[in-house]
Amino acid sequence: MIDALRLMAWLSPTYPVGAFAYSHGLEWAVECGDVRDAATLADWLADVLERGAGRNDMILCAAAHRAAEAGGAADLAEINDLALALAPSRELHLETSQQGRSFVDATLRAWPCPALSNVAEGLAAEVAYPVAVGAAAGAHGVARETTVAAYGLAFIQNLVSAALRVAPVGQSAGTAVLAALTPQVAALAGTLHAGDLDALGSATLRLDLGSFRHETQYSRIFRS
């Protein structure tokens, strides 16, 4: 029970990581018309989850969890370097690194433990967000599959929240989109929590290019 509550707290919108400031390219997708209603939002999110950063982040979260659980500081540092290198644009790099750094710092203050302190020593500079979450959960002994599933759902929840602010999608429709994607998150977590880094890969080129275009978007409210 305590592990589930811990994950709920860590991945809550109130946790001080600044997730509300990022849309992962969704703001640009709305601007160009790729996302214009609940149906296109669901399609866009499903692609990000299955073929883009959602899937990759879940793999990286699982790998960081394994490394932290085993006390492999060198392995964890390599996973983090890879995670940061996978960010295709400056804005998406900022999105993951700022949230990751904030997550580690906040969790060290609120949920300290010797294992987490050891993990944090190897993540002293930039930290990718999925690596931060996976490492913290591994250090605290939270189950890996549960961690990966919770991370994946929180990833989608944050983007639905962004859509409510920037797209013509209401709260009821956004909730329905989240509910429809939850089984997909669970299925991915069931597979990816045991996978290795060889499973990494993405095919969301339009999103990646859109994250570059967002940098010069005339009117915007998100940092990515």
N, CA and C atoms as a LAMMPS dump frame, in Angstrom:
ITEM: TIMESTEP
0
ITEM: NUMBER OF ATOMS
672
ITEM: BOX BOUNDS ff ff ff
-5.0000000000000000e+02 5.0000000000000000e+02
-5.0000000000000000e+02 5.0000000000000000e+02
-5.0000000000000000e+02 5.0000000000000000e+02
ITEM: ATOMS id mol type element x y z
1 1 1 N 0.82 -1.2 0
2 1 2 C 0 0 0
3 1 3 C 0.868 1.271 0
4 2 1 N 1.914 1.281 0.856
5 2 2 C 2.736 2.476 0.97
6 2 3 C 3.447 2.789 -0.345
7 3 1 N 3.837 1.737 -1.092
8 3 2 C 4.507 1.963 -2.369
9 3 3 C 3.573 2.633 -3.373
10 4 1 N 2.319 2.182 -3.407
11 4 2 C 1.352 2.788 -4.319
12 4 3 C 1.109 4.244 -3.955
13 5 1 N 0.991 4.518 -2.672
14 5 2 C 0.777 5.9 -2.234
15 5 3 C 1.991 6.772 -2.553
16 6 1 N 3.187 6.193 -2.408
17 6 2 C 4.401 6.947 -2.716
18 6 3 C 4.422 7.332 -4.198
19 7 1 N 4.106 6.394 -5.061
20 7 2 C 4.083 6.688 -6.496
21 7 3 C 3.016 7.729 -6.827
22 8 1 N 1.861 7.628 -6.187
23 8 2 C 0.805 8.614 -6.419
24 8 3 C 1.277 10.014 -6.042
25 9 1 N 2.026 10.102 -4.948
26 9 2 C 2.542 11.402 -4.529
27 9 3 C 3.614 11.901 -5.49
28 10 1 N 4.549 11.036 -5.856
29 10 2 C 5.653 11.429 -6.731
30 10 3 C 5.173 11.883 -8.101
31 11 1 N 4.126 11.255 -8.607
32 11 2 C 3.671 11.524 -9.968
33 11 3 C 2.419 12.388 -9.998
34 12 1 N 2.087 12.969 -8.864
35 12 2 C 0.955 13.884 -8.779
36 12 3 C 1.283 15.204 -9.479
37 13 1 N 0.288 15.883 -10.055
38 13 2 C 0.519 17.212 -10.641
39 13 3 C 1.053 18.23 -9.642
40 14 1 N 0.879 17.956 -8.345
41 14 2 C 1.358 18.894 -7.321
42 14 3 C 2.825 18.678 -6.962
43 15 1 N 3.429 17.596 -7.441
44 15 2 C 4.839 17.351 -7.108
45 15 3 C 5.688 18.413 -7.804
46 16 1 N 6.649 19.003 -7.104
47 16 2 C 7.332 20.196 -7.639
48 16 3 C 8.393 19.897 -8.694
49 17 1 N 7.943 19.421 -9.862
50 17 2 C 8.876 19.187 -10.964
51 17 3 C 8.625 20.134 -12.139
52 18 1 N 7.529 20.883 -12.091
53 18 2 C 7.231 21.823 -13.171
54 18 3 C 6.648 21.196 -14.419
55 19 1 N 6.017 20.022 -14.294
56 19 2 C 5.468 19.335 -15.458
57 19 3 C 4.42 20.164 -16.195
58 20 1 N 3.705 21.016 -15.463
59 20 2 C 2.646 21.834 -16.062
60 20 3 C 3.177 22.772 -17.143
61 21 1 N 4.47 23.027 -17.156
62 21 2 C 5.042 23.998 -18.094
63 21 3 C 5.384 23.394 -19.443
64 22 1 N 5.201 22.09 -19.608
65 22 2 C 5.648 21.413 -20.83
66 22 3 C 4.49 20.694 -21.521
67 23 1 N 4.52 20.693 -22.842
68 23 2 C 3.469 20.005 -23.601
69 23 3 C 4.013 18.927 -24.522
70 24 1 N 5.336 18.728 -24.546
71 24 2 C 5.97 17.699 -25.374
72 24 3 C 5.566 17.821 -26.849
73 25 1 N 5.531 19.048 -27.329
74 25 2 C 5.197 19.279 -28.732
75 25 3 C 3.717 19.382 -29.024
76 26 1 N 2.881 19.148 -28.023
77 26 2 C 1.437 19.177 -28.25
78 26 3 C 0.96 20.568 -28.644
79 27 1 N 1.539 21.602 -28.086
80 27 2 C 1.106 22.954 -28.421
81 27 3 C 1.315 23.24 -29.9
82 28 1 N 2.428 22.784 -30.436
83 28 2 C 2.66 22.962 -31.875
84 28 3 C 1.672 22.126 -32.685
85 29 1 N 1.381 20.897 -32.228
86 29 2 C 0.437 20.03 -32.932
87 29 3 C -0.946 20.67 -33.007
88 30 1 N -1.329 21.396 -31.961
89 30 2 C -2.604 22.114 -31.984
90 30 3 C -2.517 23.294 -32.944
91 31 1 N -1.416 24.008 -32.901
92 31 2 C -1.233 25.18 -33.76
93 31 3 C -1.328 24.823 -35.244
94 32 1 N -0.75 23.696 -35.631
95 32 2 C -0.731 23.325 -37.054
96 32 3 C -1.954 22.51 -37.461
97 33 1 N -2.816 22.16 -36.502
98 33 2 C -4.055 21.461 -36.823
99 33 3 C -3.994 19.955 -36.734
100 34 1 N -2.868 19.394 -36.31
101 34 2 C -2.803 17.941 -36.15
102 34 3 C -3.719 17.469 -35.023
103 35 1 N -3.823 18.266 -33.967
104 35 2 C -4.737 17.962 -32.854
105 35 3 C -5.794 19.054 -32.816
106 36 1 N -7.049 18.677 -33.072
107 36 2 C -8.131 19.67 -33.178
108 36 3 C -9.402 19.26 -32.432
109 37 1 N -9.399 18.042 -31.87
110 37 2 C -10.548 17.576 -31.097
111 37 3 C -10.114 16.359 -30.291
112 38 1 N -11.054 15.757 -29.576
113 38 2 C -10.708 14.626 -28.711
114 38 3 C -10.199 13.43 -29.506
115 39 1 N -10.775 13.188 -30.685
116 39 2 C -10.369 12.031 -31.483
117 39 3 C -8.933 12.162 -31.968
118 40 1 N -8.582 13.35 -32.482
119 40 2 C -7.206 13.528 -32.958
120 40 3 C -6.217 13.592 -31.798
121 41 1 N -6.656 14.081 -30.638
122 41 2 C -5.805 14.054 -29.457
123 41 3 C -5.505 12.609 -29.058
124 42 1 N -6.526 11.762 -29.063
125 42 2 C -6.329 10.358 -28.704
126 42 3 C -5.359 9.681 -29.661
127 43 1 N -5.49 9.966 -30.952
128 43 2 C -4.582 9.376 -31.939
129 43 3 C -3.15 9.854 -31.717
130 44 1 N -3.001 11.149 -31.457
131 44 2 C -1.672 11.74 -31.26
132 44 3 C -1.004 11.139 -30.023
133 45 1 N -1.76 11.043 -28.933
134 45 2 C -1.209 10.497 -27.699
135 45 3 C -0.881 9.01 -27.836
136 46 1 N -1.72 8.278 -28.551
137 46 2 C -1.452 6.848 -28.751
138 46 3 C -0.148 6.642 -29.501
139 47 1 N 0.122 7.493 -30.491
140 47 2 C 1.378 7.391 -31.236
141 47 3 C 2.575 7.736 -30.362
142 48 1 N 2.457 8.801 -29.567
143 48 2 C 3.551 9.18 -28.669
144 48 3 C 3.828 8.056 -27.669
145 49 1 N 2.774 7.434 -27.194
146 49 2 C 2.91 6.374 -26.201
147 49 3 C 3.501 5.108 -26.803
148 50 1 N 3.025 4.717 -27.964
149 50 2 C 3.409 3.436 -28.561
150 50 3 C 4.685 3.522 -29.388
151 51 1 N 4.919 4.688 -30.017
152 51 2 C 6.015 4.789 -30.984
153 51 3 C 7.013 5.904 -30.671
154 52 1 N 6.808 6.614 -29.576
155 52 2 C 7.658 7.762 -29.305
156 52 3 C 8.229 7.777 -27.905
157 53 1 N 8.267 8.976 -27.321
158 53 2 C 8.916 9.166 -26.031
159 53 3 C 8.221 8.421 -24.899
160 54 1 N 6.915 8.219 -24.999
161 54 2 C 6.225 7.484 -23.948
162 54 3 C 6.818 6.098 -23.772
163 55 1 N 6.954 5.387 -24.882
164 55 2 C 7.525 4.033 -24.85
165 55 3 C 8.984 4.068 -24.408
166 56 1 N 9.777 4.939 -25.005
167 56 2 C 11.188 5.015 -24.649
168 56 3 C 11.392 5.376 -23.18
169 57 1 N 10.591 6.319 -22.697
170 57 2 C 10.719 6.71 -21.294
171 57 3 C 10.407 5.553 -20.355
172 58 1 N 9.437 4.72 -20.72
173 58 2 C 9.111 3.571 -19.878
174 58 3 C 10.263 2.561 -19.857
175 59 1 N 10.922 2.393 -21
176 59 2 C 12.091 1.506 -21.056
177 59 3 C 13.223 2.065 -20.195
178 60 1 N 13.467 3.364 -20.308
179 60 2 C 14.531 4.003 -19.542
180 60 3 C 14.221 3.99 -18.042
181 61 1 N 12.982 4.179 -17.7
182 61 2 C 12.554 4.121 -16.296
183 61 3 C 12.839 2.736 -15.722
184 62 1 N 12.506 1.692 -16.481
185 62 2 C 12.751 0.322 -16.024
186 62 3 C 14.244 0.047 -15.884
187 63 1 N 15.039 0.518 -16.845
188 63 2 C 16.484 0.294 -16.791
189 63 3 C 17.107 1.008 -15.59
190 64 1 N 16.663 2.243 -15.332
191 64 2 C 17.173 2.988 -14.177
192 64 3 C 16.773 2.299 -12.873
193 65 1 N 15.582 1.76 -12.832
194 65 2 C 15.105 1.041 -11.652
195 65 3 C 16.023 -0.15 -11.379
196 66 1 N 16.331 -0.935 -12.413
197 66 2 C 17.198 -2.1 -12.24
198 66 3 C 18.583 -1.685 -11.74
199 67 1 N 19.129 -0.625 -12.346
200 67 2 C 20.469 -0.178 -11.962
201 67 3 C 20.502 0.304 -10.514
202 68 1 N 19.492 1.072 -10.108
203 68 2 C 19.455 1.573 -8.733
204 68 3 C 19.251 0.439 -7.738
205 69 1 N 18.408 -0.51 -8.104
206 69 2 C 18.136 -1.658 -7.235
207 69 3 C 19.4 -2.478 -7.011
208 70 1 N 20.237 -2.562 -8.056
209 70 2 C 21.47 -3.342 -7.967
210 70 3 C 22.65 -2.535 -7.44
211 71 1 N 22.443 -1.234 -7.21
212 71 2 C 23.531 -0.385 -6.749
213 71 3 C 24.56 -0.097 -7.814
214 72 1 N 24.141 -0.169 -9.085
215 72 2 C 25.071 0.042 -10.189
216 72 3 C 25.167 1.5 -10.58
217 73 1 N 25.988 2.269 -9.877
218 73 2 C 26.089 3.706 -10.125
219 73 3 C 26.596 4 -11.536
220 74 1 N 27.587 3.23 -11.996
221 74 2 C 28.138 3.452 -13.333
222 74 3 C 27.097 3.147 -14.4
223 75 1 N 26.354 2.068 -14.225
224 75 2 C 25.304 1.716 -15.184
225 75 3 C 24.226 2.798 -15.218
226 76 1 N 23.882 3.297 -14.049
227 76 2 C 22.848 4.331 -13.97
228 76 3 C 23.299 5.602 -14.689
229 77 1 N 24.552 5.969 -14.524
230 77 2 C 25.079 7.155 -15.198
231 77 3 C 25.04 6.986 -16.715
232 78 1 N 25.35 5.796 -17.197
233 78 2 C 25.307 5.533 -18.638
234 78 3 C 23.874 5.602 -19.16
235 79 1 N 22.945 5.054 -18.397
236 79 2 C 21.53 5.114 -18.797
237 79 3 C 21.07 6.561 -18.861
238 80 1 N 21.477 7.347 -17.894
239 80 2 C 21.087 8.753 -17.88
240 80 3 C 21.68 9.509 -19.065
241 81 1 N 22.943 9.259 -19.381
242 81 2 C 23.568 9.909 -20.538
243 81 3 C 22.817 9.563 -21.82
244 82 1 N 22.438 8.296 -21.948
245 82 2 C 21.691 7.869 -23.135
246 82 3 C 20.332 8.547 -23.19
247 83 1 N 19.647 8.597 -22.067
248 83 2 C 18.318 9.216 -22.024
249 83 3 C 18.386 10.681 -22.439
250 84 1 N 19.378 11.402 -21.964
251 84 2 C 19.523 12.816 -22.324
252 84 3 C 19.855 12.964 -23.804
253 85 1 N 20.679 12.064 -24.317
254 85 2 C 21.072 12.136 -25.729
255 85 3 C 19.904 11.841 -26.665
256 86 1 N 18.911 11.101 -26.194
257 86 2 C 17.769 10.744 -27.035
258 86 3 C 16.796 11.907 -27.241
259 87 1 N 16.902 12.951 -26.442
260 87 2 C 16.02 14.112 -26.634
261 87 3 C 16.358 14.765 -27.971
262 88 1 N 15.411 14.856 -28.91
263 88 2 C 15.741 15.296 -30.268
264 88 3 C 15.866 16.8 -30.447
265 89 1 N 15.485 17.596 -29.477
266 89 2 C 15.555 19.054 -29.633
267 89 3 C 15.94 19.692 -28.306
268 90 1 N 16.326 20.958 -28.383
269 90 2 C 16.698 21.684 -27.173
270 90 3 C 15.53 21.741 -26.187
271 91 1 N 14.321 21.977 -26.687
272 91 2 C 13.171 22.097 -25.796
273 91 3 C 12.834 20.777 -25.116
274 92 1 N 12.906 19.667 -25.846
275 92 2 C 12.6 18.38 -25.236
276 92 3 C 13.717 17.942 -24.285
277 93 1 N 14.943 18.365 -24.572
278 93 2 C 16.038 18.121 -23.632
279 93 3 C 15.788 18.884 -22.331
280 94 1 N 15.371 20.13 -22.444
281 94 2 C 15.05 20.921 -21.261
282 94 3 C 13.894 20.288 -20.492
283 95 1 N 12.892 19.808 -21.215
284 95 2 C 11.715 19.21 -20.581
285 95 3 C 12.102 18.055 -19.674
286 96 1 N 12.912 17.146 -20.198
287 96 2 C 13.262 15.965 -19.402
288 96 3 C 14.295 16.276 -18.334
289 97 1 N 15.293 17.125 -18.655
290 97 2 C 16.368 17.38 -17.701
291 97 3 C 15.925 18.266 -16.532
292 98 1 N 15.079 19.245 -16.815
293 98 2 C 14.621 20.112 -15.725
294 98 3 C 13.709 19.347 -14.772
295 99 1 N 12.807 18.551 -15.316
296 99 2 C 11.92 17.767 -14.454
297 99 3 C 12.696 16.708 -13.679
298 100 1 N 13.659 16.091 -14.335
299 100 2 C 14.448 15.063 -13.662
300 100 3 C 15.246 15.619 -12.499
301 101 1 N 15.902 16.767 -12.737
302 101 2 C 16.676 17.388 -11.666
303 101 3 C 15.773 17.788 -10.493
304 102 1 N 14.64 18.378 -10.816
305 102 2 C 13.702 18.806 -9.778
306 102 3 C 13.156 17.614 -9.008
307 103 1 N 12.9 16.501 -9.726
308 103 2 C 12.374 15.314 -9.061
309 103 3 C 13.381 14.743 -8.067
310 104 1 N 14.628 14.627 -8.481
311 104 2 C 15.649 14.086 -7.578
312 104 3 C 15.788 14.961 -6.337
313 105 1 N 15.868 16.265 -6.543
314 105 2 C 16.054 17.174 -5.409
315 105 3 C 14.871 17.129 -4.445
316 106 1 N 13.654 17.148 -4.995
317 106 2 C 12.459 17.127 -4.141
318 106 3 C 12.336 15.805 -3.388
319 107 1 N 12.653 14.705 -4.045
320 107 2 C 12.508 13.393 -3.42
321 107 3 C 13.56 13.168 -2.349
322 108 1 N 14.764 13.673 -2.573
323 108 2 C 15.797 13.584 -1.541
324 108 3 C 15.382 14.318 -0.267
325 109 1 N 14.707 15.444 -0.444
326 109 2 C 14.271 16.215 0.719
327 109 3 C 13.104 15.558 1.439
328 110 1 N 12.134 15.08 0.684
329 110 2 C 10.899 14.588 1.291
330 110 3 C 10.921 13.098 1.621
331 111 1 N 11.612 12.288 0.817
332 111 2 C 11.665 10.833 1.016
333 111 3 C 13.113 10.355 1.047
334 112 1 N 13.92 10.853 1.973
335 112 2 C 15.333 10.453 1.988
336 112 3 C 15.508 9.001 2.424
337 113 1 N 16.528 8.358 1.888
338 113 2 C 16.949 7.045 2.349
339 113 3 C 18.385 6.853 1.88
340 114 1 N 19.172 6.027 2.557
341 114 2 C 20.578 5.865 2.172
342 114 3 C 20.76 5.436 0.722
343 115 1 N 19.922 4.518 0.248
344 115 2 C 20.064 4.044 -1.13
345 115 3 C 19.815 5.163 -2.126
346 116 1 N 18.842 6.016 -1.849
347 116 2 C 18.554 7.129 -2.746
348 116 3 C 19.69 8.149 -2.711
349 117 1 N 20.264 8.367 -1.559
350 117 2 C 21.404 9.283 -1.457
351 117 3 C 22.571 8.78 -2.286
352 118 1 N 22.81 7.471 -2.267
353 118 2 C 23.877 6.892 -3.084
354 118 3 C 23.589 7.054 -4.559
355 119 1 N 22.341 6.851 -4.935
356 119 2 C 21.935 7.02 -6.329
357 119 3 C 22.135 8.469 -6.762
358 120 1 N 21.742 9.396 -5.924
359 120 2 C 21.8 10.818 -6.273
360 120 3 C 23.224 11.303 -6.477
361 121 1 N 24.182 10.681 -5.801
362 121 2 C 25.579 11.081 -5.961
363 121 3 C 26.053 10.902 -7.402
364 122 1 N 25.515 9.901 -8.079
365 122 2 C 25.893 9.666 -9.466
366 122 3 C 25.058 10.448 -10.461
367 123 1 N 24.092 11.204 -9.976
368 123 2 C 23.212 11.998 -10.837
369 123 3 C 23.267 13.453 -10.369
370 124 1 N 24.49 13.972 -10.327
371 124 2 C 24.697 15.283 -9.72
372 124 3 C 24.391 16.445 -10.654
373 125 1 N 24.367 16.212 -11.951
374 125 2 C 24.125 17.306 -12.898
375 125 3 C 22.759 17.114 -13.551
376 126 1 N 22.705 17.078 -14.869
377 126 2 C 21.428 16.888 -15.562
378 126 3 C 20.933 15.452 -15.383
379 127 1 N 19.63 15.334 -15.168
380 127 2 C 19.022 14.022 -14.975
381 127 3 C 17.77 13.936 -15.838
382 128 1 N 17.663 12.888 -16.65
383 128 2 C 16.452 12.675 -17.436
384 128 3 C 15.319 12.246 -16.502
385 129 1 N 14.136 12.758 -16.754
386 129 2 C 13.008 12.524 -15.844
387 129 3 C 12.695 11.036 -15.638
388 130 1 N 12.587 10.216 -16.692
389 130 2 C 12.277 8.799 -16.443
390 130 3 C 13.367 8.093 -15.654
391 131 1 N 14.611 8.524 -15.835
392 131 2 C 15.719 7.946 -15.071
393 131 3 C 15.588 8.322 -13.603
394 132 1 N 15.23 9.569 -13.333
395 132 2 C 15.055 10.023 -11.955
396 132 3 C 13.964 9.229 -11.246
397 133 1 N 12.831 9.054 -11.91
398 133 2 C 11.716 8.327 -11.296
399 133 3 C 12.075 6.863 -11.088
400 134 1 N 12.636 6.232 -12.114
401 134 2 C 13 4.826 -12.001
402 134 3 C 14.042 4.587 -10.933
403 135 1 N 15.048 5.458 -10.862
404 135 2 C 16.107 5.298 -9.875
405 135 3 C 15.577 5.473 -8.454
406 136 1 N 14.719 6.47 -8.259
407 136 2 C 14.149 6.694 -6.927
408 136 3 C 13.294 5.504 -6.491
409 137 1 N 12.495 4.989 -7.404
410 137 2 C 11.648 3.841 -7.072
411 137 3 C 12.487 2.609 -6.78
412 138 1 N 13.538 2.396 -7.563
413 138 2 C 14.422 1.265 -7.308
414 138 3 C 15.113 1.383 -5.965
415 139 1 N 15.563 2.592 -5.631
416 139 2 C 16.228 2.818 -4.35
417 139 3 C 15.288 2.577 -3.177
418 140 1 N 14 2.869 -3.369
419 140 2 C 13.019 2.679 -2.295
420 140 3 C 12.37 1.297 -2.329
421 141 1 N 12.754 0.467 -3.294
422 141 2 C 12.213 -0.882 -3.352
423 141 3 C 10.807 -0.986 -3.878
424 142 1 N 10.351 0.004 -4.636
425 142 2 C 9.025 -0.048 -5.244
426 142 3 C 9.068 -1 -6.44
427 143 1 N 8.046 -1.782 -6.634
428 143 2 C 8.018 -2.769 -7.712
429 143 3 C 8.219 -2.112 -9.075
430 144 1 N 9.033 -2.747 -9.915
431 144 2 C 9.404 -2.141 -11.193
432 144 3 C 8.212 -2 -12.14
433 145 1 N 7.434 -3.037 -12.322
434 145 2 C 6.316 -2.948 -13.268
435 145 3 C 5.315 -1.891 -12.834
436 146 1 N 5.047 -1.823 -11.534
437 146 2 C 4.134 -0.807 -11.024
438 146 3 C 4.679 0.59 -11.28
439 147 1 N 5.978 0.765 -11.076
440 147 2 C 6.62 2.061 -11.318
441 147 3 C 6.505 2.465 -12.775
442 148 1 N 6.806 1.543 -13.672
443 148 2 C 6.777 1.841 -15.108
444 148 3 C 5.36 2.174 -15.556
445 149 1 N 4.388 1.429 -15.063
446 149 2 C 2.99 1.703 -15.418
447 149 3 C 2.557 3.068 -14.904
448 150 1 N 2.91 3.369 -13.665
449 150 2 C 2.531 4.663 -13.08
450 150 3 C 3.189 5.805 -13.838
451 151 1 N 4.453 5.632 -14.212
452 151 2 C 5.138 6.672 -14.969
453 151 3 C 4.451 6.889 -16.322
454 152 1 N 4.12 5.796 -17.011
455 152 2 C 3.479 5.914 -18.321
456 152 3 C 2.141 6.616 -18.247
457 153 1 N 1.352 6.287 -17.225
458 153 2 C 0.052 6.938 -17.087
459 153 3 C 0.219 8.414 -16.748
460 154 1 N 1.186 8.739 -15.886
461 154 2 C 1.42 10.144 -15.546
462 154 3 C 1.878 10.934 -16.758
463 155 1 N 2.672 10.316 -17.621
464 155 2 C 3.113 10.953 -18.868
465 155 3 C 1.903 11.373 -19.707
466 156 1 N 0.96 10.45 -19.861
467 156 2 C -0.237 10.741 -20.646
468 156 3 C -1.132 11.737 -19.923
469 157 1 N -1.263 11.612 -18.622
470 157 2 C -2.092 12.547 -17.855
471 157 3 C -1.608 13.983 -18.032
472 158 1 N -0.301 14.18 -18.015
473 158 2 C 0.23 15.531 -18.153
474 158 3 C -0.091 16.107 -19.526
475 159 1 N -0.041 15.279 -20.554
476 159 2 C -0.34 15.765 -21.903
477 159 3 C -1.834 16.027 -22.08
478 160 1 N -2.67 15.224 -21.445
479 160 2 C -4.107 15.508 -21.469
480 160 3 C -4.371 16.836 -20.767
481 161 1 N -3.701 17.063 -19.655
482 161 2 C -3.85 18.334 -18.943
483 161 3 C -3.427 19.501 -19.826
484 162 1 N -2.348 19.335 -20.559
485 162 2 C -1.905 20.386 -21.486
486 162 3 C -2.945 20.622 -22.566
487 163 1 N -3.536 19.537 -23.066
488 163 2 C -4.544 19.668 -24.116
489 163 3 C -5.757 20.452 -23.636
490 164 1 N -6.129 20.273 -22.38
491 164 2 C -7.279 21.004 -21.848
492 164 3 C -7.033 22.512 -21.873
493 165 1 N -5.774 22.912 -21.808
494 165 2 C -5.435 24.338 -21.785
495 165 3 C -5.215 24.926 -23.171
496 166 1 N -4.869 24.094 -24.147
497 166 2 C -4.459 24.655 -25.425
498 166 3 C -5.287 24.159 -26.607
499 167 1 N -6.05 23.106 -26.439
500 167 2 C -6.826 22.526 -27.538
501 167 3 C -8.321 22.636 -27.237
502 168 1 N -9.156 22.549 -28.277
503 168 2 C -10.607 22.575 -28.06
504 168 3 C -11.114 21.228 -27.544
505 169 1 N -10.656 20.857 -26.359
506 169 2 C -11.012 19.589 -25.73
507 169 3 C -11.443 19.89 -24.296
508 170 1 N -12.628 19.442 -23.932
509 170 2 C -13.134 19.691 -22.592
510 170 3 C -12.675 18.64 -21.597
511 171 1 N -12.971 18.885 -20.315
512 171 2 C -12.517 17.978 -19.269
513 171 3 C -13.107 16.581 -19.406
514 172 1 N -14.386 16.49 -19.726
515 172 2 C -15.013 15.165 -19.866
516 172 3 C -14.389 14.387 -21.013
517 173 1 N -14.163 15.067 -22.137
518 173 2 C -13.538 14.41 -23.289
519 173 3 C -12.107 14.011 -22.968
520 174 1 N -11.385 14.889 -22.263
521 174 2 C -10.014 14.564 -21.896
522 174 3 C -9.945 13.358 -20.975
523 175 1 N -10.873 13.273 -20.036
524 175 2 C -10.925 12.129 -19.133
525 175 3 C -11.219 10.844 -19.899
526 176 1 N -12.091 10.925 -20.889
527 176 2 C -12.41 9.758 -21.704
528 176 3 C -11.192 9.303 -22.513
529 177 1 N -10.417 10.254 -23.018
530 177 2 C -9.199 9.913 -23.755
531 177 3 C -8.223 9.193 -22.833
532 178 1 N -8.054 9.712 -21.632
533 178 2 C -7.153 9.082 -20.667
534 178 3 C -7.602 7.662 -20.337
535 179 1 N -8.892 7.491 -20.13
536 179 2 C -9.422 6.163 -19.811
537 179 3 C -9.192 5.19 -20.965
538 180 1 N -9.362 5.678 -22.189
539 180 2 C -9.18 4.812 -23.351
540 180 3 C -7.736 4.377 -23.523
541 181 1 N -6.783 5.216 -23.099
542 181 2 C -5.367 4.899 -23.275
543 181 3 C -4.777 4.116 -22.103
544 182 1 N -5.495 4.035 -20.994
545 182 2 C -4.968 3.351 -19.819
546 182 3 C -4.644 1.879 -20.076
547 183 1 N -5.488 1.108 -20.779
548 183 2 C -5.11 -0.284 -21.071
549 183 3 C -3.843 -0.385 -21.917
550 184 1 N -3.621 0.583 -22.806
551 184 2 C -2.417 0.589 -23.619
552 184 3 C -1.187 0.811 -22.734
553 185 1 N -1.313 1.713 -21.769
554 185 2 C -0.213 1.946 -20.821
555 185 3 C 0.093 0.664 -20.045
556 186 1 N -0.942 0.007 -19.551
557 186 2 C -0.756 -1.215 -18.763
558 186 3 C -0.101 -2.315 -19.594
559 187 1 N -0.529 -2.456 -20.846
560 187 2 C 0.05 -3.48 -21.712
561 187 3 C 1.523 -3.202 -21.99
562 188 1 N 1.855 -1.948 -22.252
563 188 2 C 3.251 -1.594 -22.487
564 188 3 C 4.097 -1.848 -21.244
565 189 1 N 3.597 -1.46 -20.091
566 189 2 C 4.346 -1.675 -18.854
567 189 3 C 4.589 -3.156 -18.607
568 190 1 N 3.598 -3.971 -18.917
569 190 2 C 3.741 -5.407 -18.717
570 190 3 C 4.845 -6.011 -19.56
571 191 1 N 5.119 -5.392 -20.706
572 191 2 C 6.182 -5.879 -21.593
573 191 3 C 7.506 -5.187 -21.329
574 192 1 N 7.471 -3.872 -21.211
575 192 2 C 8.702 -3.083 -21.194
576 192 3 C 9.446 -3.123 -19.873
577 193 1 N 8.772 -3.419 -18.762
578 193 2 C 9.464 -3.402 -17.471
579 193 3 C 10.566 -4.447 -17.404
580 194 1 N 10.463 -5.479 -18.246
581 194 2 C 11.465 -6.547 -18.246
582 194 3 C 12.411 -6.451 -19.442
583 195 1 N 12.2 -5.468 -20.313
584 195 2 C 13.025 -5.327 -21.507
585 195 3 C 14.345 -4.64 -21.216
586 196 1 N 15.203 -4.582 -22.238
587 196 2 C 16.485 -3.9 -22.07
588 196 3 C 16.564 -2.715 -23.019
589 197 1 N 17.69 -2.032 -23.009
590 197 2 C 17.843 -0.808 -23.784
591 197 3 C 17.866 -1.064 -25.289
592 198 1 N 18.067 -2.299 -25.698
593 198 2 C 18.026 -2.616 -27.132
594 198 3 C 16.634 -2.388 -27.718
595 199 1 N 15.633 -2.32 -26.854
596 199 2 C 14.252 -2.107 -27.323
597 199 3 C 13.95 -0.647 -27.608
598 200 1 N 14.873 0.254 -27.312
599 200 2 C 14.64 1.676 -27.558
600 200 3 C 14.503 1.975 -29.043
601 201 1 N 13.672 2.943 -29.347
602 201 2 C 13.476 3.367 -30.731
603 201 3 C 12.193 4.159 -30.842
604 202 1 N 12.138 5.07 -31.797
605 202 2 C 10.931 5.876 -31.963
606 202 3 C 10.674 6.14 -33.439
607 203 1 N 9.443 6.508 -33.732
608 203 2 C 9.043 6.802 -35.111
609 203 3 C 8.006 7.921 -35.101
610 204 1 N 8.326 9.004 -34.39
611 204 2 C 7.417 10.149 -34.309
612 204 3 C 8.128 11.38 -34.869
613 205 1 N 8.519 11.274 -36.124
614 205 2 C 9.331 12.323 -36.747
615 205 3 C 8.604 13.661 -36.784
616 206 1 N 7.305 13.65 -37.031
617 206 2 C 6.57 14.915 -37.1
618 206 3 C 6.557 15.614 -35.747
619 207 1 N 6.418 14.857 -34.678
620 207 2 C 6.493 15.451 -33.343
621 207 3 C 7.885 16.03 -33.093
622 208 1 N 8.909 15.279 -33.458
623 208 2 C 10.281 15.743 -33.234
624 208 3 C 10.55 17.043 -33.994
625 209 1 N 10.142 17.093 -35.259
626 209 2 C 10.321 18.319 -36.041
627 209 3 C 9.471 19.455 -35.463
628 210 1 N 8.279 19.107 -34.991
629 210 2 C 7.41 20.117 -34.398
630 210 3 C 8.01 20.736 -33.148
631 211 1 N 8.802 19.945 -32.414
632 211 2 C 9.428 20.497 -31.208
633 211 3 C 10.465 21.55 -31.574
634 212 1 N 11.097 21.436 -32.744
635 212 2 C 11.994 22.488 -33.221
636 212 3 C 11.19 23.726 -33.628
637 213 1 N 10.089 23.513 -34.295
638 213 2 C 9.274 24.635 -34.761
639 213 3 C 8.612 25.377 -33.603
640 214 1 N 8.381 24.66 -32.516
641 214 2 C 7.768 25.306 -31.354
642 214 3 C 8.654 26.412 -30.8
643 215 1 N 9.962 26.278 -30.979
644 215 2 C 10.899 27.286 -30.466
645 215 3 C 10.604 28.675 -31.026
646 216 1 N 10.117 28.721 -32.257
647 216 2 C 9.857 30.01 -32.907
648 216 3 C 8.373 30.272 -33.114
649 217 1 N 7.527 29.49 -32.459
650 217 2 C 6.083 29.684 -32.566
651 217 3 C 5.714 31.061 -32.024
652 218 1 N 4.889 31.792 -32.732
653 218 2 C 4.623 33.188 -32.39
654 218 3 C 3.971 33.331 -31.014
655 219 1 N 2.951 32.515 -30.774
656 219 2 C 2.229 32.616 -29.513
657 219 3 C 2.239 31.245 -28.846
658 220 1 N 2.705 31.18 -27.601
659 220 2 C 2.766 29.889 -26.921
660 220 3 C 2.692 30.091 -25.408
661 221 1 N 2.227 29.048 -24.718
662 221 2 C 2.149 29.116 -23.259
663 221 3 C 3.021 28.04 -22.603
664 222 1 N 3.544 27.094 -23.379
665 222 2 C 4.367 26.012 -22.844
666 222 3 C 5.832 26.196 -23.249
667 223 1 N 6.7 25.533 -22.526
668 223 2 C 8.13 25.61 -22.81
669 223 3 C 8.573 24.564 -23.83
670 224 1 N 7.678 23.657 -24.206
671 224 2 C 8.022 22.663 -25.229
672 224 3 C 6.751 22.271 -25.997
